[in-house]
Amino acid sequence: MTTICKADYYYGALLSALVNGGLAPALFEKENDSRQIYTVTTNKASYIIYTKYLTTPSGSEDFTWSFTFSDNEIQEIINVHQGNTDKMLIFAFVCGQKQISDSNQIIAIVHWDEFVACVDVNKKQSRGTPRLSVKAVKGSPRFRIYGSKRADMLDGKDNTIRIERNRLKTL
């Protein structure tokens, strides 16, 4: 008998969104449940999608999910980025909640340049554990991302990177 893990539901959400968008993803690598890596080829480009999920957001109206990365994960991300020159590395952060509804489950697609603007992969400006946070502001057409390298507020002003909510459809 096959056991269904909690991770299967969240990675399945990404796979469902990709397949419903007409794409055929392939599992590139799976070592554990903390992340999965997929390859996808569209009529625009070929991608490697590094995927993580989280079900414990903070906030009560505007939710924020903070994804942390171990040293091994950072090294793996660097290796995948450097070792695949024919495919673009992007990130899919599956942001869920324990009480599932249609409006509180999101997928944030983050490009490499945005990721390294938020997470110091070279550990030169490291402030604690490498982290990327995704904030969903109610009513906004964009997510806000920031992390251990990039503060959300700087001198009292919003310092986040704003990304479109529907990026998955643009792959």
Secondary structure, DSSP 8 states (H G I E B T S, - for coil): -----HHHHHHHHHHHHHHHTT---EEEEEEETTEEEEEEE-SS-EEEEEEEEE---B-SSSEEEEEE--HHHHHHHHHHHHH-TTSEEEEEEEE--SS--TTS-EEEEEEHHHHHHHS-TT-SS--SS-EEEEEE-TT-SEEEEEESSS-SEETTEE--EEEETTGGGG-
